[in-house]
């Protein structure tokens, strides 16, 4: 089969690799119908997340058709059109029982790589470094899905492939971020980032009852999506002196009730602190550029909620004193997709949630290297590039 492989920092190649096979009786094999880029892929492509190995197949956001199942798979059947959350979960450990699926105890065979940094290992994830299990990713003709009965969700007939695709990762991540905010009717929610996850967080905040949603970015085409498709108010951070000051002005001096960081470790920004972040990252003194997260902390109202969806490693100048003194509640996690995908499929089937607009570019897998280049450089208005194997 053909697959997009990582062969070193900023070195992606489409190569011929062996087809996946059933390893465990609870596995399934999917023919990938659609798979897409994700901003978190850029972290290891750019060399900010270690433990990739030459030849690793990347990609973790996908949907497809079941073509083979193991003898102990009960719920999933051949021929089903399914969407699969990016984190792999066993469904039976203590954390899965609590619906904290990205914290699964049993699906990361390389747990020892994570424990020195995190203290405990997380679940495995498709195509996302060996510290997260070393699983083959979805930018390929076929993919093996472990624990298929837990990870595969049948797509209703009225939900298209294009809409189902983004219910693999961007949809549940954004919805989880909004869910973490404990939104009361009429609340104001500010979201840093108008990429795929940020736009889904904004749309989800609306679904959950927010009265005002404010999207923050600098790219005109993304801000236009937030305003015209999602219905958010928008702030172009490159056109204002201070995002926190602007938010206070928009909220009568109080600040948003909840702030969502959908940016992560490679945040763009303005000013001296951003320049310092870039210098420290280049010198490997810190892994993160944290301007978006710092702004969210400063902007949030007293007693508000800070929801962190962006991927982070080691960040300098973290204002923990602001969090403590303002009495903020901080909620964060990698996405618990198996908790949210059934509800998202229902919302999509009822026309209450749309995701296909995130797909600004569609191309064959053979052109995926160019797709990632466009996505990384944000060329031609690229929000997400989807690949057809």
C-alpha positions, 0 to 999 in steps of 0.5 A: 500500500501507499503511505505518507512517512516521516523520514526526519525533521521536515522530511515527508515522503509517500512510500510503498509499505506493507499492508497492515494485518490483524495482530490481536483478535479484537483488531479491525482493518479499515480501508481509509476513505479520508484522512486529514492534516492536523496542527499537532502533526506539525509539532513532530514534523518540525522537530519539537516532539521527539521519538519519531523514527524513520519510516513512521506512517503519520496521520491520526484523523480519519474515517473509512470502511471496515474490510476485515475484523478479528474473531473477537470483534462483536459490534463492528462489521465488514462493510460498515462506514466508520469514524475512529477517534485518534486516541486508542482506548481499551474500554475496560481499564479504570480510566476508560470506565470513567470515560477518560479515554485518552488516559487509557492504561492499556494501549501505550506499549511504550509507556516508559518513554512518557513516565519520566516526563509526565509521571504516568503514561497516556493512551496510544495514538495513531501516527504520533511518535513512539512515546505515544505507542508507535502505532502506524497512522492513517495517511495510508491506504489501510490502517489497523484499528486495535480494540475496534469495538471501542474505537469504531463508530458507524456513520449514519447514512445522512452524514457524509464522509466529509462531515464524518472525517472531522468527527475523528479529532477536530470535532471531539477535541473542540467539543470537549474544550467547550464542554470543559467550560461548564457553559451557562446560557448566555456566557461569553466564551473566547477561543484562541485559534480559528483552525480546525479545533478552534472553529469546532470549539466555537461552534460547540460553545454555541451548541452548548448555550453560549450567548457570545463566542469570540474567535481570535486569530490573524489570518483573514480567511480563518477569521472569515470562517469564524464570523460567516460560518460559525457566527462568532465575533472576531479579533484580529490579534495583529490589528490590536495592541492587546487581546486581553484589553480588547476582550475586557472592552468587549465585555464591559471590563469583566472579561470572558466567562471562559477562555479556550486555548486551541493553539498550543506550543507553536503560537504566533504572536506579537512583541518582545515576549513572543520574540523571546519564546521563538529564540528559546525554542530555536535554542532548545531552551524551551519547547513552547511558544506560549503567547496564546495561553498567557493571553487567555489566562490574563483575559479570563474573568475572575472565577472563570474557566480556562480550557486548554486544548493546545498541545504543550511540552515545556513552557517558560514564563507560565503565569501560575500566580495569575491563575491562583489569584484570579481563582481560575478553574483549569480544565485540559486533556487530550481528546476523550473521543469515544465519549463525544463521537456518538453525540457529535454524530447525532448532532451532525445527522440532525443538521445541528453541527457542520464540519465539512467547511474545514476541508479547504483542500482535497487531494490524492494521497500522492500529493500529501507532501504538498498538502502538508506544505500548504497547511504548514505555511497556511498558503492558499487559505488552507485550513485543513487538507484532506487526502484520499488514499 
